[in-house]
Amino acid sequence: MPRIVAILVILSLASQSLRAQFHVPVFPDLEDDALIEAVATSYKPSVVLSYSDARDTLYSTIDARNDTLYCVYTGFGIYLPPGNDPSDAAYQNGFGINAEHTYPRSKGTESTRPKADMHHIFPTRVDVNAARGSFPFQEVPDNQTDTWFYLDQQQSSTPSSNMIDLYSELGAMTFEPVESHKGDVARAMFYVYTVYRSETDAADPIFFESQRTTLCEWNAQDPIDAREFERTYKIADHQGGTQNPFILDCTLATRTYCGDVTPPCVPTAIEERELNTSMDLSVSPNPTSGQLHLDYHLPTGGEVNIECFDLNGRVLFSESQGFQKAGTQKIYYDVEKYTNTSGWLFFRIKLESPTGQLIDTIAFIYNKD
């Protein structure tokens, strides 16, 4: 696991149901070159999958939603039949989806580890991937856009004002992703440039700097959301437990590359932005010496998964509860079976229902006898 000190931000000191703020500070006492060096050392994954396995894992486990894989640049979707090879099913003989290396392979990510590092690989339409190529990311003025991409379409004319934000744009040797993916792009680029600096500088020492200001602006305009936070932890399960630190700590971009472009963020709870309904989580007793009850209320029926993790993001256990009906649920746990270290722990419950996904988290204290 990365050598980081995680801090729980308490939203309500009066509540026994302490709510975790998904902001994990990354070397808060370091800055500038010392910070970049510490991040590069601690967050470079010790292991990655083969590129073929990484692509299959991304498609089938990380990014697919209800067996459908979506292009991050256009929203175009491909159904992945269960049991089929994910990459073949997605590729559709060149008319479907393949893997986009956000930091291009020709710019320093061709060697084994960065090529297969899933923190900067996303599913994209084959033709849009080819159109972007190795072009840098930039804002493309609408009147200078050569091609607009949306779903399975492309056009040379400017879209209507109520649809324009759903399109990605190709300009003269520059590419602008759809608005909702700009922050994801920025944080993937920061990550690669930090942990694989020697490779990227050897390939093109000005590529990152040429787009740094734009990436900093996108990072601020499109903040981290629950799906992105969850994604980096899913990837970490396959890459030696290392997450993308620029997703963990929203202040990291300003403290490394963006101090002259954007002010530091104010960390906010992802759940507070994403959830319209909480699951009224409670843990009793809290603090606990090991044996406790977890209570939660489902606003609708659906598939439920419960995960317990520590302050460093290490998953102690993850259990599927299968389908559960709407209403209050109570589950008994003996925490001492999963850890022998006292401190803050977290329960995270994910509900997948026909109306969408709901994620809620609660913190509690485990005091080992």
C-alpha positions in Angstrom: 0.0 0.0 0.0 1.1 3.6 -0.6 2.8 5.1 2.4 0.2 7.7 3.1 -1.5 9.0 6.2 -5.2 9.1 5.8 -7.3 11.4 7.9 -11.0 11.1 8.6 -12.8 14.4 8.1 -15.8 14.5 10.6 -18.9 16.1 9.2 -20.8 15.9 12.4 -19.2 15.5 15.8 -22.5 15.1 17.4 -23.5 12.1 15.4 -22.6 8.5 16.3 -22.9 7.7 12.6 -19.7 9.4 11.6 -19.6 10.0 7.9 -16.3 9.6 6.0 -15.2 12.3 3.6 -13.6 10.7 0.6 -10.4 12.8 0.7 -7.3 10.9 1.5 -4.4 13.4 2.1 -1.3 12.5 0.2 2.0 13.7 1.8 0.3 16.9 3.2 3.6 18.2 4.7 5.6 18.0 1.4 5.6 20.3 -1.6 7.3 20.8 -5.0 10.0 18.4 -6.0 10.0 16.5 -2.7 6.3 15.9 -3.0 6.6 14.7 -6.6 9.4 12.4 -5.8 7.5 10.9 -2.8 4.4 10.4 -4.9 6.4 8.8 -7.7 8.1 6.4 -5.3 5.0 5.4 -3.3 2.4 5.2 -6.1 4.2 3.5 -8.9 2.5 0.1 -9.0 4.7 -2.8 -7.9 2.9 -5.1 -10.4 0.6 -4.7 -13.4 -1.3 -7.3 -15.4 -0.2 -8.2 -18.9 -1.6 -5.7 -21.4 -4.1 -8.2 -22.7 -5.3 -9.1 -19.2 -5.4 -5.5 -18.2 -7.6 -4.6 -21.2 -10.0 -7.6 -20.5 -10.2 -6.6 -16.8 -11.0 -3.0 -17.6 -13.7 -3.9 -20.0 -15.4 -6.7 -18.0 -14.7 -5.8 -14.4 -13.8 -2.1 -14.0 -15.7 -0.1 -16.7 -18.7 -2.3 -17.9 -22.1 -1.3 -16.5 -24.8 -4.0 -16.8 -22.6 -5.9 -19.4 -22.3 -2.8 -21.6 -19.1 -0.9 -22.2 -19.2 2.8 -23.0 -16.8 5.1 -24.8 -15.6 7.8 -22.4 -15.4 10.4 -25.3 -18.9 9.9 -26.9 -21.1 7.7 -24.7 -21.3 5.1 -27.4 -22.0 1.6 -25.9 -21.2 -2.0 -26.9 -22.9 -5.0 -25.2 -20.5 -7.6 -23.9 -22.1 -11.1 -24.0 -21.2 -12.9 -20.8 -18.6 -15.6 -21.4 -17.2 -14.0 -24.5 -13.7 -12.6 -24.7 -14.2 -9.0 -23.6 -11.7 -7.4 -25.9 -13.0 -9.2 -29.0 -16.6 -8.5 -28.1 -15.8 -4.8 -27.6 -13.7 -4.4 -30.7 -16.4 -5.5 -33.2 -14.0 -6.1 -36.0 -12.8 -2.5 -35.8 -16.3 -0.8 -35.5 -16.6 -0.9 -31.7 -14.4 0.0 -28.8 -10.7 -0.4 -28.0 -8.3 0.9 -25.3 -7.3 4.6 -25.2 -4.0 5.4 -23.5 -4.7 8.8 -22.2 -1.0 9.4 -22.1 -0.1 8.2 -25.6 2.1 5.2 -26.0 4.3 7.1 -28.5 4.8 9.8 -25.8 6.4 7.4 -23.2 3.9 4.7 -22.3 4.9 2.0 -24.7 7.0 0.0 -22.3 5.4 -2.9 -20.3 4.4 -1.2 -17.1 2.9 2.1 -18.3 1.4 0.5 -21.3 -0.7 -1.8 -19.0 -1.2 0.6 -16.2 -5.0 0.9 -16.0 -5.1 4.2 -14.2 -4.8 6.0 -17.6 -6.5 3.5 -20.0 -10.2 4.0 -20.9 -12.6 2.5 -23.4 -13.1 4.6 -26.5 -14.7 4.2 -29.9 -12.1 2.8 -32.3 -12.3 5.6 -34.8 -12.3 8.3 -32.1 -9.2 6.7 -30.6 -7.5 6.8 -34.0 -8.6 10.4 -34.6 -7.1 11.5 -31.2 -3.9 9.6 -31.9 -1.1 11.2 -30.0 -2.4 14.8 -30.1 -2.2 16.8 -27.0 -5.4 17.8 -25.1 -6.5 21.4 -25.5 -9.6 23.5 -25.7 -10.7 23.6 -29.3 -12.6 26.8 -30.4 -15.9 25.7 -31.8 -15.2 27.5 -35.1 -11.9 25.7 -35.4 -13.3 22.2 -34.8 -12.8 19.8 -37.7 -14.9 16.9 -36.4 -17.4 16.5 -33.7 -18.0 13.0 -32.1 -21.1 11.8 -30.2 -22.4 8.2 -29.7 -21.7 6.4 -33.0 -21.8 9.7 -35.0 -19.4 12.2 -36.3 -20.0 15.5 -38.1 -18.3 18.6 -39.3 -21.1 21.1 -38.4 -21.4 22.6 -34.9 -24.0 20.8 -32.8 -26.9 22.6 -31.3 -26.3 24.6 -28.1 -28.3 22.2 -25.9 -26.2 19.2 -27.1 -22.7 20.6 -27.7 -21.4 19.6 -24.2 -22.0 15.9 -25.1 -19.5 16.0 -28.0 -15.7 15.5 -28.1 -13.8 17.7 -30.6 -10.9 17.2 -33.0 -9.1 20.3 -34.0 -5.8 21.0 -35.9 -3.6 18.4 -34.2 -5.4 18.9 -30.8 -8.2 17.0 -29.1 -10.9 18.1 -26.6 -12.8 15.4 -24.8 -16.4 15.6 -23.7 -16.9 17.9 -20.7 -17.8 15.1 -18.3 -14.4 13.4 -18.9 -12.0 16.4 -18.8 -11.2 16.0 -15.1 -10.6 12.3 -15.5 -8.2 13.0 -18.4 -6.3 15.6 -16.3 -5.8 13.3 -13.3 -4.7 10.4 -15.5 -2.2 12.7 -17.2 -0.8 14.0 -13.9 -0.5 10.4 -12.6 1.5 9.1 -15.6 3.7 12.2 -15.8 4.5 11.7 -12.1 5.1 8.0 -11.8 6.7 7.4 -15.3 8.5 10.7 -15.6 11.8 9.2 -17.0 9.9 7.4 -19.8 7.7 10.4 -20.8 10.5 12.9 -20.8 12.7 10.6 -22.9 9.9 10.2 -25.5 8.9 13.9 -25.6 10.1 16.3 -22.9 7.6 19.1 -23.9 4.5 17.1 -24.4 3.1 17.4 -20.8 4.1 21.0 -20.4 2.4 22.0 -23.6 -0.9 21.1 -22.2 -0.3 21.5 -18.4 -2.3 24.7 -18.0 -5.3 23.2 -19.8 -5.2 20.0 -17.7 -5.1 22.1 -14.5 -8.2 24.0 -15.6 -10.0 20.8 -16.5 -9.0 19.3 -13.1 -10.7 22.2 -11.3 -13.7 22.4 -13.6 -14.6 18.7 -13.5 -14.0 17.5 -9.9 -13.6 13.9 -8.7 -16.9 12.0 -8.4 -17.9 8.8 -6.7 -17.5 6.7 -9.9 -14.0 7.9 -10.5 -13.0 7.3 -6.8 -14.5 3.8 -6.9 -12.7 3.1 -10.2 -9.2 3.9 -8.9 -9.8 1.5 -5.9 -11.0 -1.3 -8.3 -7.9 -0.9 -10.4 -5.7 -0.9 -7.3 -7.0 -4.4 -6.5 -5.1 -5.6 -9.6 -2.1 -3.4 -9.4 -0.5 -4.0 -6.0 -2.9 -1.9 -4.1 -1.8 1.5 -5.5 -4.4 4.1 -6.4 -4.1 7.2 -8.5 -3.1 9.7 -5.8 -4.5 12.7 -7.8 -8.0 11.1 -7.3 -7.4 10.4 -3.6 -6.3 14.0 -2.8 -7.9 16.8 -4.8 -5.2 19.2 -3.5 -2.4 17.3 -5.0 -2.7 18.8 -8.5 -2.3 22.3 -7.2 0.6 21.3 -4.9 2.5 19.7 -7.8 1.6 21.2 -11.2 -1.2 23.7 -11.0 -0.2 26.2 -8.3 0.2 29.0 -10.9 -3.1 28.1 -12.6 -5.8 27.2 -10.1 -6.2 27.6 -6.4 -6.3 24.5 -4.1 -9.6 22.7 -4.0 -11.8 22.5 -0.9 -12.3 18.8 -0.3 -15.9 17.8 -0.2 -17.6 14.5 0.5 -18.2 12.7 -2.8 -21.3 11.1 -1.2 -22.7 14.6 -0.5 -22.4 15.5 -4.2 -23.6 12.2 -5.6 -26.3 10.8 -3.4 -29.8 12.1 -3.2 -30.7 9.6 -0.6 -28.6 8.1 2.2 -29.0 4.6 3.5 -29.1 5.8 7.1 -26.1 3.7 8.1 -25.5 3.0 11.7 -22.9 0.9 13.6 -23.5 -0.3 17.2 -21.7 -0.2 19.4 -19.4 2.5 18.2 -16.6 2.3 19.2 -16.5 -1.4 19.1 -14.2 -4.1 20.5 -15.0 -6.4 17.6 -18.6 -7.5 17.6 -21.2 -5.1 16.1 -24.4 -4.7 14.2 -24.5 -2.8 10.9 -27.9 -1.3 10.1 -28.9 0.3 6.8 -32.1 1.2 5.0 -32.5 0.5 1.3 -34.7 3.1 -0.5 -35.3 0.5 -3.2 -34.5 -3.2 -3.8 -31.4 -4.3 -5.6 -28.1 -6.1 -5.5 -26.1 -5.1 -2.3 -22.3 -5.4 -1.7 -20.7 -4.6 1.7 -17.1 -3.7 2.0 -15.0 -2.9 5.0 -11.7 -1.1 4.6 -9.1 0.8 6.8 -7.7 4.3 6.6 -5.1 3.3 4.0 -7.8 2.0 1.7 -6.9 -1.7 2.4 -10.0 -3.8 1.9 -10.5 -6.1 4.9 -13.5 -7.9 3.4 -16.0 -7.6 0.6 -19.2 -9.5 0.6 -22.1 -9.7 -1.8 -25.5 -9.9 0.0 -27.3 -10.7 -3.3 -30.7 -9.1 -3.9 -32.3 -7.4 -0.9 -35.7 -5.8 -0.8 -36.3 -2.2 0.1 -36.4 -1.5 3.8 -34.2 -1.8 6.9 -31.5 -4.5 7.0 -29.3 -5.6 10.0 -26.1 -7.6 9.7 -23.9 -8.9 12.5 -20.1 -8.7 12.1 -17.2 -9.8 14.2 -14.5 -7.3 13.1 -11.7 -8.9 15.0 -11.8 -11.8 12.5 -10.5 -9.4 9.8 -8.0 -7.2 11.5 -5.8 -7.1 14.7 -5.1 -3.3 14.5 -7.1 -0.7 16.4 -8.2 2.5 14.7 -10.7 3.9 12.2 -12.5 1.5 9.9 -15.2 2.1 7.3 -18.2 0.2 6.0 -19.1 1.0 2.4 -22.4 -0.3 1.0 -23.1 -0.3 -2.7 -26.7 -0.7 -4.0 -27.2 -1.6 -7.7 -30.8 -1.1 -8.6 -32.8 -0.6 -11.8 -32.8 3.1 -11.1 -29.0 3.4 -10.7 -26.2 3.0 -8.2 -26.2 4.2 -4.6 -23.1 4.2 -2.5 -23.0 5.1 1.2 -20.2 5.0 3.8 -19.9 5.1 7.5 -16.9 5.3 9.8 -16.4 3.5 13.1 -13.7 3.0 15.7 -12.3 -0.5 16.4 -10.6 -0.8 19.8 -8.7 -4.1 20.0 -8.9 -5.6 23.5 
